Amino acid sequence: MDGNGRWARRRFMPRFFGHKQGVDALVRAVDAFADRGVQYLTVFAFSSENWKRPSEEVTGLMSLVLVAVSKYLTKMASDGVRIRIIGDRTAVSDKLRKAWEQAETMTQHNTRITLAVAFNYGGRWDVVQACRQALALGLDPQQLDENWLAQHMALSFAPDPDLFIRTGGEMRISNFLLWQTAYSELFFSDCLWPDFGEADIEAALSAYARRDRRFGGLNADAAKPEGH
Ligand code: FPP
């Protein structure tokens, strides 16, 4: 969800205003994706590296999450959204941890769409925390395979993402779901996150529909003998 800061600056407003609008854009996007049949949506809300931002911005983002939970949780719960949080919860405040737990518990039986919020998350952290679980369990090296790791990573409750969308014009993955996006289709949009709406969602999904996914194999045409 990149571009909140620039969106605000263009309006001569503080960065926090952009993040605030970013929450509203997220609530709209969840609904729009769900209406189009998307069953899992994972958003990058706060990365392991975002602690490097000025302390006012970090504090602002933390309190914004609390405000967002109290403003939107009831609506999301009644709209059929199941909320899951992925990331390292040890470094966040008790208040925030409790808000996450409340959001997860209140929405656990919903089935319309699963919204996974990556908060204090990093793709490298995720691989390391899964390996730590293996070590703590004393796993035999022969038992440690891709399947075992995938089942112990933060997004183990969801299939690998089909589509990765980054807004804000940057063309990087920035330590998001490094393991899980091995075969995801990538879509980069210049749109700044607070402006990300129905038309942008349509553009991303229709670009995805035109992709030829091979997962390292051949597509149907290439597999045919020449001349057929
Ligand atoms: C990146 O834009 C955005 C973030 C680091 C924060 C995104 C967080 C939210 C939208 C709020 C999430 C809240 C909940 C409840 C999940 P940027 O600041 O890097 O923008 P810039 O590239 O224009 O500076």
Residues whose N, C-alpha, C, O or C-beta is under 5 A from the ligand:
A	BS01	FPP	M1 D2 G3 N4 G5 R6 W7 H19 G22 V23 F44 A45 V65 A68 V117
